[in-house]
Amino acid sequence: MNTLIRSIAALVSLTITFSVSATSRHDNSHYVALGPRTGYYIVRPGSSLSDQLGIDGAPTIDTADPFRHGYGADALAFRFNRAGILSAPLAYIVQATPNEFYTQRLGSFIRGQSRLPDAKAFFGQPQSIERRPDGFIAYYAIQVYNPFEDLGGGRK
């Protein structure tokens, strides 16, 4: 009986270890520094960095959803203070590889200087705005397609 309990405990421990390592292996969220007040975060949806930055309300759509056939949405998150000035590094919430079109433009935003009209000039109207006590977060949805997630694709 004691051996059985130890075997079950070992199996549970291995299962937890493998599930934690599998999750953390795919989470390569990080900060990309471009200058003293420029840079952005690359964040995976649902990552611990996403939680720390408080951007769980980003309008992302999972490309692995079987009903969407590889189509989804990544997002950009701009945190502004009450005066509408960029107060924190931007976050690019991305499921696969970041799009170079967006990463090149993110380098032009300067914390403490850039404003919401600057973001609108590049990306148009935000898809959603989340009000915060210290300001607001403007979210932009980026439509993406991941062909590896397309289960329909006419394959037989």
C-alpha positions in Angstrom: 0.0 0.0 0.0 2.8 2.4 0.9 4.6 1.6 -2.4 1.3 2.4 -4.3 1.0 5.8 -2.6 4.6 6.6 -3.4 4.1 5.6 -7.0 1.0 7.7 -7.3 2.8 10.7 -5.7 5.7 10.3 -8.1 3.4 10.1 -11.1 1.5 13.3 -9.9 4.8 15.1 -9.4 6.1 14.1 -12.9 2.8 15.2 -14.5 3.0 18.6 -12.7 6.6 19.0 -13.7 6.0 18.2 -17.3 2.9 20.5 -17.6 4.8 23.4 -16.0 7.8 23.0 -18.2 5.7 22.7 -21.3 3.8 25.9 -20.5 7.0 27.9 -19.6 8.8 26.6 -22.7 6.3 28.3 -25.0 6.2 31.5 -23.1 9.0 33.6 -24.5 7.5 37.0 -23.4 10.2 39.6 -23.1 11.1 43.3 -23.4 12.7 44.7 -26.5 14.8 47.8 -25.6 15.3 50.3 -28.4 16.5 53.3 -26.5 16.2 55.0 -23.0 12.4 55.7 -23.4 11.5 53.5 -26.3 10.9 49.8 -26.5 8.1 47.4 -26.2 7.1 44.1 -24.7 6.5 40.9 -26.8 3.8 39.1 -24.7 2.1 35.8 -25.2 -1.6 35.7 -24.4 -2.2 34.4 -20.9 1.5 34.6 -19.9 2.6 35.7 -16.4 4.0 38.9 -18.0 0.6 39.6 -19.4 -0.8 39.3 -15.9 1.9 41.6 -14.5 1.3 44.2 -17.1 -2.5 44.1 -16.5 -3.3 43.6 -20.2 -5.6 40.6 -19.9 -8.4 42.6 -21.6 -6.5 42.7 -24.9 -8.8 41.8 -27.9 -6.9 38.6 -28.9 -8.5 35.7 -30.6 -6.8 32.3 -30.5 -5.8 31.0 -34.0 -6.1 27.4 -32.6 -9.9 27.7 -32.2 -11.1 24.9 -34.5 -14.1 27.1 -35.6 -11.8 29.9 -36.9 -9.6 27.7 -39.2 -6.3 29.5 -38.3 -7.7 33.1 -38.3 -7.4 35.1 -35.1 -6.2 38.4 -33.7 -3.1 39.6 -31.9 -3.2 43.0 -30.2 -1.2 46.1 -29.3 -1.7 47.7 -25.9 -0.8 51.4 -25.2 -1.0 52.5 -21.6 -1.7 56.3 -21.3 -1.9 58.4 -18.1 -4.9 60.7 -17.5 -3.4 63.4 -19.6 -3.3 61.0 -22.6 0.5 60.7 -22.6 2.2 57.3 -23.0 3.2 56.2 -19.5 4.6 52.7 -20.0 6.2 50.6 -22.7 3.8 49.3 -25.3 2.8 45.6 -25.4 2.5 43.6 -28.5 0.4 40.5 -27.6 1.3 37.9 -30.2 0.5 34.3 -30.7 3.2 33.3 -33.2 5.9 35.5 -34.8 5.7 39.3 -34.4 4.8 41.1 -37.6 7.7 43.3 -38.7 5.3 46.0 -40.0 4.1 46.6 -36.4 7.5 46.2 -34.6 9.1 48.8 -36.8 6.3 51.3 -36.0 6.4 50.6 -32.2 9.9 52.0 -32.0 8.7 55.5 -32.8 6.6 55.8 -29.6 8.4 57.5 -26.7 7.3 57.1 -23.1 6.4 60.5 -21.5 6.0 62.2 -24.9 3.8 60.2 -27.3 0.1 60.7 -27.1 -3.1 58.9 -28.2 -3.3 61.0 -31.5 0.2 59.6 -32.4 -1.1 56.0 -32.0 -4.3 56.9 -34.0 -2.1 58.3 -36.8 -0.4 54.9 -37.3 -3.2 52.5 -36.4 -6.5 54.3 -36.5 -9.2 54.2 -33.8 -8.5 51.7 -31.0 -10.8 48.7 -31.0 -11.3 49.1 -27.2 -10.3 51.4 -24.3 -10.0 50.1 -20.8 -10.3 52.8 -18.2 -7.9 52.6 -15.2 -7.5 54.8 -12.1 -4.2 56.1 -13.4 -5.3 56.6 -17.0 -6.4 54.1 -19.7 -5.2 51.4 -22.0 -5.9 51.6 -25.8 -6.1 48.3 -27.5 -5.6 47.6 -31.2 -6.6 44.2 -32.7 -4.4 42.9 -35.4 -6.0 40.3 -37.7 -3.6 37.3 -38.2 -3.7 34.0 -40.0 -1.8 30.9 -38.9 -1.9 28.2 -41.7 -0.6 25.6 -39.3 -3.9 25.9 -37.3 -6.1 25.6 -40.3 -7.7 22.2 -39.8 -10.2 22.5 -42.7 -7.9 23.6 -45.5 -9.4 21.0 -48.0 -7.1 18.2 -46.9 -8.3 14.7 -47.3 
